[in-house]
C-alpha cells in the first residue's frame, strides 16, 4: 500500500499539527461560546440577543480561520 499526500504539510509543520490545533481551537471555542450564551434562554428577546451574539462570535472565528488557513485574503494569497 502506498500513501500519497494530496497537500503535504508546510515546511515548518513537519508533523502536520497546525490543522489539528486549529480544530481543537474550534471545538474549545464553540464549547466556551455555548457555555457563555447559556443553554436555555427564558424568553424570545433573550433568544434573539444570544443568537445575535453567537452570530458575531462565529463570524469573527470564521475570519480568523481564513487568515490562518489561507493567509490574508487582501494580500493576494497565502503568506507561506
C-alpha positions in Angstrom: 0.0 0.0 0.0 1.3 3.5 -0.9 0.4 6.7 0.8 0.4 10.0 -1.2 -0.2 13.4 0.4 -2.7 15.4 -1.5 -1.4 18.6 0.2 1.7 18.0 2.2 2.2 20.0 5.4 4.0 23.3 5.3 7.8 23.3 5.6 7.7 24.4 9.2 5.0 22.0 10.2 6.6 18.6 9.6 4.1 16.6 11.6 1.1 18.5 10.3 -0.2 19.5 13.8 -1.3 23.0 12.8 -4.6 21.8 11.4 -5.1 19.6 14.5 -4.6 22.5 16.8 -6.9 24.7 14.7 -9.7 22.1 15.0 -9.1 21.8 18.8 -9.4 25.6 19.0 -12.8 25.5 17.1 -14.1 22.8 19.5 -13.0 24.6 22.6 -14.2 28.0 21.3 -17.6 26.6 20.4 -17.9 25.0 23.8 -17.0 28.2 25.6 -19.4 30.2 23.4 -22.2 27.8 24.2 -21.4 28.0 27.9 -21.3 31.8 27.9 -24.5 32.2 26.0 -26.3 29.6 28.1 -28.3 26.6 27.1 -31.9 27.8 27.8 -33.0 31.4 27.1 -36.0 32.4 29.1 -37.9 34.4 26.5 -37.8 35.4 22.8 -35.9 38.6 23.4 -33.1 36.8 25.2 -33.1 34.2 22.4 -32.6 36.9 19.8 -29.8 38.5 21.8 -28.0 35.3 22.3 -28.3 34.2 18.7 -27.1 37.6 17.5 -24.1 37.4 19.9 -23.4 33.9 18.6 -23.5 35.0 15.0 -21.0 37.8 15.7 -18.7 35.3 17.5 -18.9 32.8 14.7 -18.2 35.5 12.1 -15.0 36.5 14.0 -13.9 32.9 14.3 -14.5 32.2 10.6 -12.5 35.2 9.6 -9.6 34.1 11.9 -9.7 30.7 10.4 -9.5 32.2 6.9 -6.4 34.1 7.9 -4.8 31.0 9.4 -5.5 28.7 6.5 -5.3 30.9 3.5 -3.3 33.9 4.8 -4.6 37.5 4.4 -7.2 37.4 1.6 -6.3 41.1 0.7 -2.6 40.3 0.2 -3.2 38.2 -2.9 -2.6 34.7 -1.4 -1.1 32.6 1.3 1.7 34.1 3.4 3.8 30.9 3.3 
